[in-house]
Amino acid sequence: MDLVRNAYYSALWHLKRMPERAIRHGLAPATVGWRWRKRESLFDYVARVPDAKASLRTYRSAQRLNCPLPRNMTAGELATRGELWGYAMSDVPARKMSATYIATLRDCRFLFFDTPSKRDFFPALIGPDGQSIEAKEISHRAPHARQARAGNDVQYLAKGTWFLERACHNHSHWLTAHLPKLLFLKQHDSLSDLILPERRTPVMDRSMRMLGIEPRDYATFHSDRPLVIDELKLVGADRFDPELLSALRNSFARPDALPPTRKVMISRDESRGRRLLNERELRPVVEHAGFEIVRMEDLDFGDQVRLMQETRVLLAPHGAGLTNMIFCPTGGHIVELADPGFPNPNFYALSCSMNLHYWLIQAEATKAANPLDRDLRVELARLKEVLERIE
């Protein structure tokens, strides 16, 4: 039975990839409705074409980072599954950090699509020969075909500087994947042709203004139409680059912040998923240990930043609120409550980049089609053990 099942899934895997393979062997993408295209990495494209069409300046090369283990785990306990994120928990102690660069490309265009449920934003970069130029979180997917067939209904810019990846409106992605690149561009006096999404969240605008970047001063685009750019500058960087994130933390330093002595637990009791089902049971223990319990959505962004700058221990279920650790001072403690069936390594990697002590408490998760919608239950004894060990 297992042999039959494996053969079925193997055949299905190859069948789904037949159109893309056919295109690599010469089939015109228009034949399959532009759902598939030839793919070429940004670095390969820049190396192949003349300098007049593309160039790249590397500010920091790719390198390996040496990161400590979680304070309450051994190397053998780290999850090895990482297909959803491109790396696993077990990769973080020796994680490969990608390069920081600015590429200049000519005669390119962006295609977009949004997912209706989460409003995640997906850009694809199309080169002058119709190929997909693949970069970090910028990749052609089948839904981009709709805009490829849109004809001449396009947006146009002579020059543009692009820093966006997918899901730019998401709090976690914005703080770690986008805002550091904006600060990098500002520090290198490269903001003049910046392109911003027309649809932005209040946190996006507030955080830019706190960095001295006024959103109204820059061109915008809308994701409902292709965007054609004659001369494109594309900035790329690792989402958890310690240098970029430390610069961001320093730029947000508030003179009115008190010394970092607070202990904070982030509550998700009004969130759609990853709520702590036994939070009421845990609250007396947490409060006895000196924690204050907050909901990040009750605070404006400036108050969130100041709270984190005053925090020494941050405890939270896996979720976007944990991303605010980037404002916590060096040497603090991060305690993540997470579903072992969804071993997302991002907050572990982020803690290491910010020079924070990371603790992971495995929780029992409910069932849900989307792992991000699973609620959690944490054993009281596990929580007490970790809290007692934190100095």
C-alpha positions, 0 to 999 in steps of 0.5 A: 500500500505504501508503495502505491501511495508513494508512486501516486504522489511521485507521479503527481509531483512530476505531473505538476512540473511538466509545464515548467519543464516544457517551457525550459525546453522551448515551449512559449509561456503564452501557450500555457496562459503565462502560468509558468515561465522560465526562472533565473536567479537575480545573481545569475541574471546579473552575471549573464547580461551586459553591465548596461542592462544589470549590475549589482553592488554587494555591501555584505557577503553571505556568511555563516552565523554562530548562534547559541542553542535555546537555553532549555534545549539540546541540539538533538531536540531541535526540529529538523523540519523546515520546508515551509521556511527554507531552514529548520530550527536545527539550522539556526546554530549555524545559519547561513545569512544571505548577502546585503546588496543593491541591484540595478536592472533595466526594462523590468516589470512587476506582477502582483497578486493578493490572497483574499483571506490574509491579504498577503502580497506576492510580487514577481519580477519579470525581465526584458526577455519575459523570464522570472528573475527570482530573488528573496521572497520575489518569485513567479507563481501561477496566479501572476498569470492574470496580470500577465494577460492584462494588456496595456493596463499598467503603471509606469515609472522611469526610475524606482527603488524596490525594497518589498517582499511578500506580505509587507502589511504583516507586522512581523514581515514589516519589522524584520524584512522591510523596515531594516532595508528602508533604514539601510537605504536611508543610511546610504542616501538611496531613498530618492526613487523609493516606491511604497505600496498605496495600501499601507497599515498605520504601523507602516506609516508610523514606523517610517515617520519614526525613522524620519521617512515621510511616506507622502514624499514618495511614489506609490503603486497599487497591486491591482495592475502590473508596474513597469520600471525603466531603471529599477534598483532592488535592495536585498538583505537577510531578514535576520541580519544582526547588523541591520536589526541592531541599527534599527533598534538603535534608531528607535531608541527612546530617551524617555524609556526606563531601564529594562526591568519589566517582565511582559507576557503578551496575551492573544486571548482575542486573536483568531488563532494560537490563543492560550486555552489555559491562560486563566490557569497560567495567569496567577503563576505568571503574575506571581513571577512579576509579569504584567500581561498586555495585548499589543493591539491595545497599544499604539506602535510608539508605546509598543516600542517603549514597552519593549525597551523597558522589558527584560523578559518577554513571554508570548505564544508564537505570533507577530507580537513576538517580533517586537523583541527587536526593540528589547535591549541586548541580554534580555530573555525571550520565552516562546510558547509554540506548537511542535507540529509547526516548528517555525524557526524565525523567532529563534533566529531573531532572538539570536540576531538581537543577542537575546536569550531564547527559551522554547516551551512546547505546547499542546495544539488543537486541530485546525486546517491552518497551523496558524489557527491552532490554539495552544495549551501549555503545561503549568509545570513546564512554564514554572520550570523555565520562569524559575531558571531565568535569572 
